[in-house]
Amino acid sequence: MIGRLNHVAIAVPDLEAAMAQYRDALGADVGAPQDEPDHGVTVVFIELPNTKIELLYPLGEGSPIQGFLDKNPSGGIHHVCYEVEDILAARDHLRDQGARVLGTGEPKIGAHGKPVLFLHPKDFNGCLVELEQV
Amino acid sequence: MIGRLNHVAIAVPDLEAAMAQYRDALGADVGAPQDEPDHGVTVVFIELPNTKIELLYPLGEGSPIQGFLDKNPSGGIHHVCYEVEDILAARDHLRDQGARVLGTGEPKIGAHGKPVLFLHPKDFNGCLVELEQV
């Protein structure tokens, strides 16, 4: 069912410093910050030859990643995103298998403009999983 | 400098359960467990079209992931691995940029039989980074 790894998301406490680490120390192709007010985050995409790293930084009040940064002040890997062809079929199959879908269970439009859902980390080894329909 | 994302490693407290989640709930191509006594882990590779997920489970006494699982009993994302062409050149460049290389700084032979190094998570947003020469 799952296809490509679309991205790995890393929550960071200092966006400029994180961009500099990836650009200067790791020599990666680091994009420009994009504010995503609907998601409460500023994102920076790092393009690797086969996938992307997504740096996440809180934007505005009540950002969904603020709690994660409060618990992990240095930052950390926040989630992985797998691609699926049909997000509703994937959701229904996952529920049949006993996995919990976060929120209402209706896909939202994610940072890439495509439908996304998140799965409960307790059902996936403490790892927050995003599914994105491509 | 960094090339492909070679894998994302997820430490899991129950290897059979984790394999079943990825095989049955996520419909992925899950390999057979491989014991890596030199590394103190049993690994399972999940092949995605563009990269791999590596499930990590402690093997023997003093496994390097036991401390992580003690702190994260449900499991969690343990590290990301980026490919490099020349691991010694990468190490020297990273040190010049102020990043700390774990251990002696001499590459070890990793689970894929290739030279690897780990970078200090505090220098990379709380994210443990493995470099693998390919």
Interface residues (C-beta under 8 A of the other chain):
Chain A: M1 I2 G3 R4 L5 V8 I10 A11 V12 P13 A18 Q21 D24 A25 L26 G27 A28 L48 P49 N50 T51 I53 L55 N72 S74 G75 G76 I77 V80 Y82 H93 L94 Q97 G98 A99 P121 K122 D123 F124 N125 G126 C127 V129
Chain B: M1 I2 G3 R4 L5 V8 I10 A11 V12 P13 A18 Q21 D24 A25 L26 G27 A28 L48 P49 N50 T51 I53 L55 N72 S74 G75 G76 I77 V80 Y82 H93 L94 Q97 G98 A99 P121 K122 D123 F124 N125 G126 C127 V129
